[in-house]
């Protein structure tokens, strides 16, 4: 797959699908994942408010017939999970027809994160669904922001991991690869994407969406320094023959032209006509982040 054939988000007339919950830095709508089911786009995102009482306060699932004008489906709140914050969720329909919502949950008074799943027959019933801790993390690593696909019975996950072994450096991030037969019990196969020293992603590299499986091509976001935490920008990585991902040196680094420059958590949804609709979190001039969408035609 050549660079020119790789669909990328564009900043040409992005449409706001979920505005930030308020004005100014720390008011962010985004960290979204999206899936197209029977012609309807389902979108899961987190709502974040500024500190000290904010952070990721809720995860919301919405739906749209046109991929742009969304209506509510359900909402879950961090306090119901004993979490200090939520970050990127994943919503999907299981192969058996049921629905699942994965939640990235922060352990209070720590840098630790875990991932929990909710299962229900209908998406609107997810808040009362069956709960399963699928990845608890441990004292050495925090786990969050999964990217999940299901193909021919194989569940695949690209997982953001934060090392907890060096106090003050927990913001660093790498991406690991896992597989599962049911999306609940996962087997980790190792780290597949790491930061590139001396570049725009020197502090962290997090897969955000799969553009192609064969060959494996992804979008990922990253940052050069600890001070750029929460202000990640986005580019392309491609897998070698072993499945390890490497930054594409010829790909552009996509960033917002405004405030902190954040263009992060991109999610790609292939459309029936061959185009790709992207959803991503985008910084606006006042420092807030909106959840926006753009359409890239092949």
Beta strands, then each sheet from edge to edge (+ up, - down):
strand 1: 15-18
strand 2: 28-37
strand 3: 40-49
strand 4: 55-64
strand 5: 71-77
strand 6: 83-86
strand 7: 90-93
strand 8: 99-107
strand 9: 113-120
strand 10: 130-135
strand 11: 141-151
strand 12: 154-163
strand 13: 174-180
strand 14: 187-193
strand 15: 204-213
strand 16: 216-223
strand 17: 233-239
strand 18: 245-247
strand 19: 263-270
strand 20: 276-283
strand 21: 289-296
sheet 1: 1+ 21- 20+ 19-
sheet 2: 2+ 3- 4+ 5-
sheet 3: 6+ 8- 7+
sheet 4: 6+ 8- 9+ 10-
sheet 5: 11+ 12- 13+ 14-
sheet 6: 15+ 16- 17+ 18-
end
